Amino acid sequence: MRAPSVAAVASAALLLAPAAAPADAPKVGTTPVPVTDLADGTGLTAPSAHRGTVVASRAVPGGWELVAKTPDGPLKALPGVPRRSVPFDADAGPDTRGRTVVVFSRCRTEGEMAGALPTVDRSDARGCSLHVAPADGSAPPRRLALRGARGLSLTTPSIWRGQIAAAAGPTPARRTARVLLWRDVDRAPRRLHGGTPAGATRCVAACSTAPSASVDALDLGPRTVAFLWRLTNATVGIGPAVEARWSPLDGGRGNQSTAALGYISGACGFRQPLGVSALRSRPGLRTVLAQSACAELATTFATFGPRGADRRLLRPDGYLAYGAAFDGDDVVWLRGFPPPENAGRAVPGGVPCGRPEIACRLVVTRGAGGAAAR
């Protein structure tokens, strides 16, 4: 049921955070967020959505399967998609005819689960190619033939009206991934600006391995590409840092931006963006920020626009968001209870929604994304 007060609730809770305030410590109060239940969220992670269709990865014995839910159908595995050992980097979006499809990679060598709240570090993925399938499961997947892709290991694809964006992974010779855009599958790709500043993949102290930069997740919109940028040579805290970044498709350098910097503290606490969605009406992105300042874990729906102070935050009351996809004005999210050991520690044992006590549900909040996107 669509609650008529959702937009009003969301608008009242969207607070501007000062540009200098860390994203894990703004004075953002929790707000009841009405939801419509879509499906059991047990074992789900990394949702993506387009026009009411949701795709996600679901844990199964020995690996992961790619599942999809159309607006009127149940959540079910997509036929013809082989299981893999890590969650899929799947993205739902429109093809050239406006039909909802899902794009994803297949790799000879997979990345590894990593992070305070486990995500996939794809810096070591090798031999990856891109595939596309109808999101309703009406046809088997097929490999995407992209001009200029030969010799590249491509992951985290996203599609918008037939345009394809993806990350070309690091190599022994090139330790920094590249974000590439195919305006047309028959044309050579263009490299988009954004990502690692000069020198960020050089050791500034003792390094056991050479620093690298890769892409954890990516979303293509009509004006912007948004992505999670993983740096092994963190400048804040210890271990890797994951940045939520966006870059304009027009190639302009002036508007590229780091929206939120993730870190793992050397003492306690962490901040981690979980997935990204590009804004449609203007440059920018939306994400879920999971954060803990050595106390309770909290999650926040965050919108970042083209100005440094243009940050809007909405924090659900009583539940945590273990992943979200922004579908137009709606937010599709994995809603669950806080873990019992909720004191700033990582959630062990695979992805959080695999734990029965968290009781994850796949839900949608209608209208909550609209006010944040404008």
C-alpha positions in Angstrom: 0.0 0.0 0.0 1.3 3.4 -0.9 1.3 5.6 2.2 0.3 9.2 1.3 2.6 10.7 4.0 5.9 9.1 2.8 7.1 12.1 0.8 6.2 14.4 3.7 8.0 12.2 6.2 11.1 11.9 3.9 11.2 15.7 3.2 11.0 16.5 6.9 13.9 14.2 7.7 16.2 15.3 4.9 18.8 17.4 6.8 21.7 19.4 5.4 25.0 18.2 7.0 27.8 20.7 7.2 30.4 20.2 4.5 33.2 19.7 7.1 31.2 17.2 9.3 32.3 13.5 8.9 29.5 11.4 7.5 29.5 9.0 10.5 28.8 11.8 13.0 26.2 14.2 11.7 23.3 15.1 14.0 20.8 13.1 12.1 17.8 11.8 14.0 16.1 8.5 13.2 12.8 8.7 11.4 10.0 6.1 10.9 10.3 5.1 7.2 7.1 3.5 5.9 7.7 0.5 3.6 5.9 -2.0 1.4 7.1 -5.5 1.8 8.3 -7.1 -1.4 9.9 -10.5 -0.5 12.0 -12.5 2.0 15.5 -10.9 2.0 17.3 -13.9 3.6 20.7 -14.3 2.0 20.3 -11.3 -0.3 22.9 -8.6 -1.0 23.7 -5.9 -3.6 20.2 -5.0 -4.9 19.7 -3.0 -8.1 16.4 -1.8 -9.4 14.7 -0.3 -12.5 11.0 0.5 -13.0 9.9 -1.8 -10.3 12.1 -4.8 -11.2 14.7 -5.7 -8.6 17.8 -7.9 -9.1 20.1 -9.1 -6.3 22.5 -11.9 -5.4 21.3 -14.6 -3.1 23.5 -17.0 -1.0 23.0 -20.7 -1.8 25.0 -23.7 -0.7 28.5 -23.3 -2.3 28.0 -19.9 -3.8 25.6 -17.3 -5.1 22.8 -17.1 -7.6 21.4 -14.1 -9.5 17.7 -13.5 -8.6 15.1 -11.1 -10.0 11.7 -9.9 -9.1 9.4 -8.2 -11.6 6.7 -5.8 -10.3 4.0 -8.5 -10.4 6.1 -11.7 -9.9 7.9 -13.5 -7.1 11.6 -13.4 -6.4 13.3 -16.2 -8.4 16.6 -17.2 -9.9 17.3 -16.0 -13.4 17.5 -19.1 -15.7 20.7 -19.8 -17.6 22.9 -17.7 -15.3 25.6 -19.9 -13.7 26.3 -19.6 -10.0 29.5 -17.9 -8.8 31.6 -18.0 -5.7 31.1 -14.3 -4.8 28.0 -12.0 -5.2 27.2 -10.8 -8.6 28.0 -7.3 -9.8 24.6 -7.1 -11.5 22.9 -3.9 -12.6 19.3 -3.5 -13.8 18.6 -0.8 -16.4 17.0 0.1 -19.7 18.2 -1.2 -23.1 18.0 0.8 -26.3 14.2 0.0 -26.5 13.6 0.8 -22.8 13.2 -2.8 -21.7 14.6 -3.7 -18.3 17.6 -5.9 -18.6 20.4 -7.0 -16.2 24.1 -6.8 -17.0 26.8 -8.6 -15.0 30.3 -10.0 -15.4 31.6 -13.5 -15.5 35.3 -14.1 -14.4 37.9 -16.8 -14.7 39.3 -15.7 -11.3 36.9 -14.0 -8.9 37.6 -11.2 -6.4 37.3 -11.7 -2.6 34.8 -10.8 0.1 36.1 -7.9 2.1 35.0 -5.0 4.2 33.5 -4.3 7.6 30.2 -5.2 6.1 31.3 -7.7 3.5 31.4 -6.5 -0.2 33.5 -7.9 -3.1 37.0 -6.5 -3.6 37.4 -7.1 -7.4 41.0 -5.9 -7.7 42.2 -9.4 -8.2 39.4 -10.5 -10.5 40.8 -11.7 -13.9 39.5 -12.8 -17.2 36.1 -11.0 -16.8 33.6 -10.5 -19.6 30.2 -8.8 -19.7 26.8 -10.4 -20.2 23.2 -9.2 -20.5 19.9 -10.9 -20.0 16.2 -9.9 -19.9 15.3 -9.2 -16.3 12.1 -11.2 -16.6 14.1 -14.3 -17.4 12.4 -14.7 -20.9 15.7 -15.4 -22.6 19.1 -16.8 -21.6 22.0 -14.4 -21.1 24.4 -13.5 -23.9 27.9 -12.1 -24.0 28.1 -8.4 -24.8 30.3 -7.8 -27.8 32.0 -4.4 -27.1 34.4 -2.8 -29.5 37.8 -2.3 -28.0 37.1 -4.7 -25.1 39.5 -7.3 -26.3 42.2 -8.0 -23.7 40.4 -6.1 -21.0 39.0 -7.7 -17.8 35.7 -5.9 -17.3 33.6 -5.9 -14.1 30.8 -3.9 -12.4 28.9 -3.1 -15.7 25.9 -0.7 -15.8 23.5 0.0 -18.6 21.4 3.1 -19.5 19.5 3.2 -22.8 22.0 0.8 -24.4 25.1 2.8 -23.2 27.4 0.6 -21.2 29.8 1.7 -18.4 32.2 -0.7 -16.7 35.5 -0.9 -14.9 38.6 -2.3 -16.6 40.4 -3.9 -13.8 44.0 -3.4 -12.5 46.8 -5.3 -14.1 50.4 -6.0 -13.0 51.5 -3.1 -15.2 48.6 -0.8 -14.4 47.6 -0.8 -10.8 44.7 1.6 -11.2 41.3 0.5 -12.7 39.8 2.6 -15.4 36.1 3.6 -15.7 35.1 3.2 -19.4 31.9 4.3 -21.3 30.6 2.8 -24.4 28.1 5.2 -26.0 27.5 2.4 -28.5 28.7 -1.2 -28.5 30.1 -0.7 -32.0 32.2 2.3 -31.0 35.5 2.4 -29.0 35.0 3.3 -25.3 35.9 6.6 -23.7 37.7 6.8 -20.4 35.8 8.9 -17.8 37.4 11.2 -15.3 37.4 10.5 -11.6 39.1 8.1 -9.3 42.6 8.1 -7.9 44.6 11.3 -7.8 48.2 11.2 -9.0 50.5 9.3 -6.7 47.8 7.5 -4.7 49.0 4.1 -5.8 52.6 4.8 -4.8 53.8 3.6 -1.4 54.1 6.5 1.1 55.4 4.1 3.8 56.3 0.4 4.0 54.1 -1.7 1.7 53.9 -5.4 1.7 52.3 -5.3 -1.8 52.0 -2.6 -4.4 49.0 -0.3 -3.8 46.1 -0.5 -6.2 42.7 1.1 -7.0 39.6 -0.8 -8.2 35.9 -0.4 -8.5 33.5 -2.2 -6.1 30.2 -1.1 -7.7 29.0 1.2 -10.5 25.8 2.8 -11.7 25.3 4.7 -15.0 22.7 7.4 -15.3 21.7 9.8 -18.1 24.2 12.5 -17.0 26.5 10.8 -14.5 28.4 7.6 -13.6 28.6 6.8 -9.9 31.0 4.3 -8.5 32.6 2.9 -5.3 36.4 3.4 -5.6 38.6 1.1 -3.5 42.0 2.3 -2.5 44.4 -0.2 -0.8 46.7 2.7 0.1 44.3 4.4 2.5 45.0 8.0 3.5 42.6 7.8 6.5 42.5 5.0 9.0 43.9 1.5 8.3 43.3 -1.0 5.6 41.5 -0.1 2.4 39.4 3.0 1.9 36.2 2.9 -0.3 35.1 6.2 -1.8 31.6 6.9 -3.2 32.4 9.0 -6.3 30.7 10.4 -9.3 31.9 11.7 -12.6 30.0 13.6 -15.4 29.5 11.9 -18.7 30.3 15.1 -20.6 34.0 14.7 -19.7 34.3 17.9 -17.7 36.9 17.8 -15.0 35.6 20.5 -12.8 32.6 18.6 -11.5 34.1 15.2 -10.6 33.7 14.6 -6.9 34.3 12.4 -3.9 30.9 12.2 -2.2 31.8 10.1 0.8 35.1 8.6 2.0 34.9 5.2 3.8 37.5 4.1 6.3 38.4 1.6 9.0 39.7 3.3 12.2 42.9 2.1 13.8 41.2 2.3 17.2 37.5 1.6 16.6 34.7 2.6 14.3 34.3 2.5 10.6 32.3 4.1 7.7 31.4 2.2 4.5 29.2 3.2 1.5 27.1 0.2 0.4 26.3 0.6 -3.3 25.7 3.7 -5.4 23.0 5.0 -7.7 23.6 7.9 -10.1 21.1 10.8 -9.9 19.0 11.2 -13.0 18.1 14.9 -13.1 21.5 16.3 -12.3 25.1 15.2 -11.5 25.5 13.4 -8.2 24.8 10.1 -6.5 22.9 8.3 -3.7 24.2 5.7 -1.4 23.7 3.9 1.9 26.3 4.8 4.5 27.0 2.3 7.2 28.8 3.9 10.0 29.9 3.3 13.6 31.8 5.7 15.8 32.8 3.0 18.3 29.1 2.6 19.4 26.0 1.4 17.7 25.9 0.6 14.0 23.8 3.0 12.0 22.8 3.3 8.3 21.8 6.4 6.4 20.3 7.0 3.0 22.5 9.8 1.6 22.3 12.0 -1.4 25.2 14.0 -2.7 24.7 16.7 -5.4 27.2 18.9 -7.3 28.0 21.2 -4.4 30.1 20.2 -1.5 27.4 21.2 1.0 24.6 19.5 -0.9 24.3 16.5 1.3 20.9 15.1 2.4 20.6 12.3 4.9 17.7 10.1 6.0 18.2 7.5 8.8 15.5 4.8 9.3 14.3 4.2 12.8 14.5 0.8 14.4 16.1 -1.0 11.5 19.3 -1.0 9.4 19.6 -0.9 5.6 22.0 -3.6 4.5 21.9 -2.4 0.9 19.7 -0.2 -1.3 18.8 0.6 -4.9 17.3 4.0 -5.8 14.6 3.4 -8.4 13.4 6.8 -9.5 11.6 8.3 -6.5 11.5 5.0 -4.7 14.1 3.3 -2.5 14.3 -0.5 -2.6 16.3 -1.7 0.4 17.2 -4.7 2.5 15.7 -3.9 5.9 16.9 -5.9 8.9 17.4 -5.7 12.7 20.8 -4.7 14.1 23.1 -7.6 14.8 23.3 -8.7 18.5 27.0 -7.7 18.7 26.1 -4.2 17.6 29.1 -2.3 19.0 31.0 -1.1 15.9 32.3 -4.5 15.0 32.2 -6.2 11.6 29.3 -8.6 10.8 30.9 -12.1 10.5 29.7 -15.1 8.6 29.1 -13.8 5.1 26.7 -11.0 4.3 24.5 -9.7 7.1 21.2 -10.9 5.6 22.4 -14.4 5.8 22.0 -14.4 9.5 18.5 -15.4 10.6 18.4 -13.1 13.7 18.7 -10.1 11.4 15.5 -11.1 9.7 16.1 -9.3 6.4 13.1 -8.3 4.2 13.3 -6.8 0.7 11.1 -3.7 1.0 10.4 -0.5 -0.9 9.8 3.0 0.4 7.7 5.0 -2.1 8.6 8.6 -2.7 11.5 8.8 -0.3 14.1 9.2 -3.1 12.4 11.9 -4.9 12.9 14.8 -2.5 16.5 13.8 -2.1 17.2 13.7 -5.8 16.1 17.2 -6.7 
